[in-house]
């Protein structure tokens, strides 16, 4: 068995275990690096990244470690040569321990569908998700129809709401069936001043949204909703909501008489009970 070095030799770099590990990491071949990227030592991981054979594939494997400390993610973010890869940028932006400012900075460089992945990944901080959604929405006007349809089908709720309000005829049916579209986003679209009648028509004919109470209220308020649709909704509305709707300025005067008639009918029926 090898003997321990004498005291006077222990301070040499080759006899200090930590420094030996770092030096080995700087010169190790690829097959050894695959094991070293799982080290718990930040010093060893930095030495691994200094190794000339450390490549994108190994870096991506390292970034998939959920236990990777924040300081190492910050180190990756400082090394510009690593950030030439979109895959690295995506993994770094999505890592739960990446410092907030680095993640926000990286979002600006991500491809569209990488941004969508950020918005749909569980556990992503709310600020990061919202920022990614806003960047996707900002890019919508420049996107070709095919990408818009893809986003309409499986994009996040706020993006789906923006596409709904856009009113493109080829998108409406798809986006209204998006599982991420929320009632709040539908109501937000219906509250817009300049909204295509196509949107109002599509919502009023949709098997889910046309039966949602608050959406029906919004449709009754909207001037583009057909009279036949409004009249079909009135029996389902509460008297208190009908009374709010007949207040001046809420609905067109031509519609108020129908609302008043419905209120009168309800009051009379109540009196007969």
Long-range contacts (C-beta under 8 A, 24 or more apart in sequence): 18-43, 21-47, 22-46, 22-47, 23-47, 25-50, 25-51, 26-50, 26-51, 27-51, 29-53, 30-55, 30-58, 33-58, 34-58, 34-61, 37-61, 37-62, 37-65, 38-65, 42-69, 42-71, 42-72, 45-72, 45-75, 46-72, 46-75, 49-75, 49-76, 49-79, 56-82, 56-85, 56-87, 56-88, 59-85, 59-88, 60-87, 60-88, 60-91, 63-88, 63-91, 63-92, 63-95, 64-91, 66-96, 68-95, 68-97, 69-97, 70-97, 70-98, 70-99, 73-97, 73-98, 73-99, 73-102, 74-98, 74-99, 74-102, 77-102, 77-106, 83-109, 86-110, 86-111, 86-114, 89-114, 90-114, 90-117, 93-118, 93-128, 94-118, 94-121, 94-124, 96-123, 100-125, 100-127, 100-128, 103-128, 104-128, 104-131, 107-131, 107-132, 107-135, 108-135, 112-136, 112-139, 112-143, 112-147, 116-151, 116-154, 116-155, 116-156, 116-159, 119-155, 119-156, 119-159, 120-156, 120-180, 129-156, 130-158, 133-158, 133-159, 137-162, 140-166, 145-170, 149-174, 152-178, 153-177, 153-178, 154-178, 154-179, 154-180, 155-180, 156-180, 157-181, 157-182, 157-184, 157-185, 158-185, 160-185, 161-185, 161-186, 161-188, 161-189, 164-189, 164-199, 165-189, 165-192, 165-195, 165-199, 167-195, 167-196, 167-198, 167-199, 169-198, 172-198, 172-199, 172-202, 173-202, 176-202, 176-203, 176-206, 176-208, 176-209, 183-209, 183-212, 183-214, 183-215, 186-212, 186-215, 186-218, 187-214, 187-215, 187-218, 190-215, 190-218, 190-219, 190-222, 191-218, 195-222, 195-224, 197-224, 200-224, 200-225, 201-226, 204-229, 217-241, 217-245, 220-245, 220-251, 221-245, 221-250, 221-251, 223-252, 227-255, 227-258, 230-255, 230-258, 231-258, 234-258, 234-259, 234-262, 235-262, 237-262, 239-263, 239-266, 239-267, 242-266
